[in-house]
Amino acid sequence: MKRVEVSYMRVIAMIMVVLYHCFYQFATGYSMCVNLFPHIDVYEHFTKFLNSIDMPMFVFASGYLFSYLKNQCHKYSDGKEFLLKKVKRLLLPFLLWAVVVDLLLYGGIDPSHFLYPACHLWFLVMLMWCFVFVFITRFLWGKQSLWLNICFCLAFSSIYFLLGGRGYLSSLLCMDSFLVYFPIFYLGVIWARFSIVEQWAHLSKPLLWVALTVFSVLIGFFTYNKFPLHSDLLARVLGVCLTLTLFQLLFVPSEKREENCVSNKYISSLDASGMGIYILHQIVIILLLNQSLIASFVKEHVVIGPVLLFCVVFLGCWSVVALINKTKLKFIFGM
């Protein structure tokens, strides 16, 4: 059983990820694009803003759903079955699409890309590490109080800054990304295990909207290069705060969940296609922008160009993935 708020959050995060990659070529540029694009300060600011929010949303939602299904729905009692499911869901698509990315974008298979994932496929490996680590340590955190779990989460967060600041971390098998995002994944685990969103259900919607607005404005300030207190770290911390606030706003009481699911078939379809959209979208963007005609149009129309690119890529990938997920080929997207 999926939580409606999890589906909504993953769809919002997916839209932001695709938007990010459609505008990113105007920020710092794609190293795999044969066509160069002019640098636009506003788009650099916009992409940094999106990047401070989209990945925390995805990772938090994944941790929350895992914990909810394990603790409230009593799933995943069989460790072997759970790990095999995640291999099918994450590692198999990574291996398949790593080959596709190399052939389409690099002109040949580079074995190092299986150890140092290329393009956007790092997310699949990082998420696999999160599931493996939280599952094998479940007997430790599963018996602790809320505050001990929060302390563990904060302690784990400090590891990245202690090791990363001294250059000890490696991107081998995405271990650096795992250390960055695991605390957010684990926060999702805590939020579901202790039913925090239900405990905070009394918070008024206007108050949550105010908090969401404040966090958004602060993230905007801290991702703006010309702002004196520019800080990517503070922006990411605020991104987590915004994620928690948005999740609370999206909360649907248990008595309304079935009705809400039925009335939002498009959200359900997008959520079910989310992994496939994530895998396909950046590949499609790069292939399109490598076409001179399309690249020229996007460069000449810097406002409408990226927006049209987003519409084409998002709707196109959604349609393709939704169709493939109805066939025996759905395993290529982890289904």
C-alpha positions in Angstrom: 0.0 0.0 0.0 1.5 3.4 -1.0 0.9 6.6 0.8 -0.7 9.3 -1.3 1.6 12.0 0.0 4.6 9.9 -1.1 3.2 9.7 -4.6 2.6 13.4 -4.8 6.1 14.2 -3.5 7.8 11.9 -5.9 5.9 13.4 -8.8 6.7 17.0 -7.8 10.4 15.9 -7.4 10.4 14.3 -10.8 9.0 17.4 -12.5 11.7 19.5 -10.8 14.5 17.1 -11.9 13.4 17.2 -15.5 13.1 21.0 -15.3 16.6 21.2 -13.8 18.2 19.3 -16.7 16.3 21.3 -19.3 17.6 24.6 -18.0 21.0 23.4 -16.8 22.8 23.9 -20.1 22.4 27.6 -19.6 24.0 27.4 -16.2 27.3 25.5 -16.6 26.7 23.4 -19.7 26.6 19.7 -20.5 30.0 18.2 -21.0 28.4 15.6 -23.3 26.7 18.2 -25.5 28.3 19.0 -28.8 26.5 22.4 -28.9 27.5 25.1 -26.5 24.9 27.4 -24.8 25.2 30.9 -23.5 25.5 31.3 -19.7 22.5 33.0 -18.1 22.8 34.0 -14.5 19.1 33.7 -13.7 19.1 30.1 -15.0 22.1 29.2 -12.9 20.3 30.6 -9.8 17.1 28.7 -10.8 18.9 25.3 -11.3 20.7 25.7 -8.0 17.4 26.4 -6.3 15.8 23.2 -7.9 18.9 21.1 -7.0 18.6 22.0 -3.4 15.1 20.6 -3.2 14.5 17.8 -5.8 17.0 15.2 -4.6 16.1 15.6 -0.9 12.4 15.1 -1.8 13.2 11.9 -3.7 15.4 10.4 -1.1 13.2 11.3 1.9 10.2 9.8 0.1 12.1 6.6 -0.5 13.1 6.3 3.1 9.7 7.1 4.3 7.9 4.5 2.1 10.4 1.8 3.0 9.9 2.4 6.8 6.1 2.7 6.4 5.8 -0.6 4.5 8.1 -2.3 7.0 6.8 -1.0 10.2 3.1 -0.3 9.5 2.4 -2.9 6.8 4.9 -5.5 8.2 6.6 -6.1 4.8 10.2 -7.0 4.1 10.5 -9.6 6.8 12.6 -11.8 4.4 15.9 -10.1 4.0 17.0 -12.1 0.9 13.7 -11.3 -0.9 14.0 -7.6 0.0 17.6 -7.3 -1.3 16.8 -9.2 -4.5 13.8 -6.9 -5.1 16.1 -3.9 -4.8 18.7 -5.4 -7.1 15.9 -5.8 -9.7 14.6 -2.3 -9.0 17.9 -0.4 -8.9 21.0 -2.3 -9.9 19.7 -4.2 -12.9 18.4 -0.9 -14.6 21.7 0.8 -13.7 23.7 -2.0 -15.4 21.5 -2.0 -18.5 21.3 1.8 -18.9 25.0 2.3 -18.1 25.7 0.4 -21.4 23.0 2.4 -23.3 24.4 5.7 -22.0 28.0 4.7 -23.0 26.9 3.6 -26.5 24.7 6.6 -27.2 26.6 9.4 -25.5 30.2 8.2 -25.4 30.5 6.1 -28.5 31.6 3.0 -26.7 31.5 1.1 -23.5 33.8 2.5 -20.7 34.2 -0.2 -17.9 35.0 2.6 -15.4 31.5 3.9 -15.7 30.3 0.8 -13.8 32.5 1.9 -10.9 32.1 5.6 -11.3 28.5 6.0 -12.8 28.2 8.4 -15.6 25.5 10.9 -16.2 22.5 10.8 -13.8 22.7 7.0 -13.1 24.6 7.7 -9.9 21.2 8.1 -8.2 20.3 4.4 -8.6 23.6 3.2 -7.0 23.4 5.7 -4.2 19.8 4.7 -3.4 20.8 1.0 -3.4 23.4 1.7 -0.8 20.8 3.5 1.3 18.4 0.5 1.3 21.2 -2.0 2.0 22.7 0.0 4.8 19.4 0.8 6.6 18.2 -2.8 6.2 21.4 -4.5 7.6 21.4 -2.0 10.6 17.6 -2.3 11.3 18.2 -4.3 14.5 20.2 -1.3 15.9 18.0 1.7 14.9 14.7 -0.3 15.1 14.8 -0.5 18.9 15.9 3.0 19.7 13.9 6.0 20.7 13.0 8.9 18.5 15.7 11.2 19.9 18.5 8.5 19.7 17.5 8.0 16.1 17.7 11.7 15.4 21.1 11.8 17.1 22.3 9.0 14.9 21.1 10.8 11.8 23.0 14.0 12.8 26.1 12.0 13.6 26.0 10.3 10.2 25.6 13.7 8.6 28.9 14.9 10.2 30.9 12.0 8.6 30.7 13.5 5.1 31.9 16.9 6.3 34.7 15.4 8.4 36.0 13.1 5.6 35.0 15.2 2.6 36.7 18.3 3.9 40.0 16.4 4.1 39.7 14.8 0.7 39.2 11.2 2.0 36.0 10.5 0.1 35.9 8.8 -3.2 33.1 8.8 -5.9 33.8 5.0 -6.3 30.4 3.3 -6.4 28.9 6.7 -5.4 30.1 6.4 -1.8 30.4 10.2 -1.5 26.8 10.7 -2.7 25.7 8.0 -0.3 27.2 9.8 2.7 25.5 13.0 1.5 22.0 11.6 1.0 21.7 8.8 3.5 20.9 11.1 6.5 17.9 12.4 4.5 16.9 8.8 3.6 17.2 7.9 7.3 15.1 10.9 8.2 12.3 9.5 6.1 12.7 6.2 7.9 12.3 8.0 11.3 9.4 10.1 10.1 7.4 7.0 9.2 8.5 4.8 12.1 7.4 7.3 14.7 4.4 8.6 12.6 5.6 12.2 12.9 3.3 13.4 10.1 0.3 12.1 11.9 1.4 13.7 15.2 1.7 17.0 13.4 -1.6 16.7 11.6 -3.0 19.4 13.9 -0.7 22.1 12.4 -2.8 24.6 10.4 -2.4 24.7 6.6 -1.9 28.5 6.5 1.0 28.1 9.0 2.6 25.4 6.8 2.2 27.5 3.7 3.9 30.4 5.4 6.8 28.1 6.5 7.0 26.7 2.9 7.2 30.3 1.5 9.9 31.3 4.0 12.0 28.3 3.3 11.7 28.8 -0.4 12.8 32.5 -0.1 15.7 31.6 2.1 16.9 28.9 -0.3 16.7 31.5 -3.1 19.0 33.8 -1.1 21.5 31.1 -0.2 21.8 29.8 -3.8 22.3 33.3 -5.2 26.0 33.8 -6.0 25.9 37.5 -5.4 24.3 37.2 -2.0 26.9 37.8 0.8 25.9 34.7 2.7 25.9 32.4 -0.3 26.0 28.8 0.9 25.1 25.6 -0.8 25.2 23.8 2.5 22.6 26.0 4.1 20.5 25.8 1.0 20.5 22.0 1.2 19.6 22.1 4.9 16.7 24.4 4.1 15.8 22.1 1.2 15.3 19.3 3.8 13.2 21.6 5.9 11.1 22.5 2.9 10.7 18.8 2.1 9.4 18.1 5.6 7.0 21.0 5.4 5.7 20.1 2.0 5.2 16.5 3.1 3.1 17.7 6.0 1.0 19.8 3.6 0.5 16.8 1.4 -0.6 14.6 4.2 -3.9 12.8 3.6 -5.7 11.3 6.6 -6.2 7.5 6.4 -10.0 7.8 6.0 -9.5 9.8 2.8 -6.6 7.9 1.2 -8.6 5.5 -0.9 -10.9 8.2 -2.3 -7.8 10.4 -3.0 -6.0 7.6 -4.8 -9.0 6.8 -7.1 -9.5 10.5 -8.1 -5.8 11.0 -9.0 -5.1 8.4 -11.7 -2.6 10.7 -13.4 -0.6 11.1 -10.3 -0.6 7.3 -9.9 0.5 6.8 -13.5 3.3 9.4 -13.1 4.4 7.9 -9.8 4.5 4.4 -11.4 6.5 5.7 -14.3 8.8 7.8 -12.2 11.9 5.6 -12.3 11.6 5.2 -16.0 11.2 8.9 -16.6 14.2 9.5 -14.4 16.3 7.1 -16.4 15.2 8.3 -19.8 14.9 12.0 -19.5 18.5 13.2 -19.4 19.5 10.8 -22.2 16.7 12.2 -24.4 17.6 15.8 -23.5 21.3 15.4 -24.5 20.4 13.6 -27.7 17.9 16.4 -28.6 20.4 19.2 -27.8 23.1 17.5 -29.9 20.9 18.2 -32.9 21.9 21.5 -34.4 18.4 22.6 -35.4 17.0 22.0 -31.9 20.0 23.5 -30.2 19.8 26.6 -32.3 16.1 27.1 -31.5 16.7 26.7 -27.8 19.6 29.2 -27.9 17.6 31.7 -29.9 14.6 31.4 -27.7 16.1 31.2 -24.2 12.7 31.7 -22.4 10.3 29.5 -24.4 13.0 27.1 -25.7 13.8 25.3 -22.4 10.1 25.3 -21.5 9.2 23.5 -24.8 12.1 21.2 -24.3 10.7 20.3 -20.8 7.2 19.7 -22.2 8.5 17.4 -25.0 10.9 15.4 -22.9 8.6 15.0 -19.9 5.4 14.1 -21.8 7.4 11.9 -24.3 9.2 10.0 -21.6 6.1 9.5 -19.6 4.2 8.1 -22.6 7.1 5.8 -23.6 7.6 4.5 -20.0 3.9 4.0 -19.4 3.6 1.9 -22.6 6.7 -0.2 -21.8 5.6 -0.8 -18.2 2.6 -2.7 -19.7 4.9 -5.1 -21.5 7.4 -7.8 -20.5 10.2 -5.2 -21.1 9.2 -3.3 -17.9 12.2 -4.8 -16.1 14.5 -2.3 -17.9 12.9 0.4 -15.6 13.0 -1.8 -12.5 9.4 -2.8 -12.6 
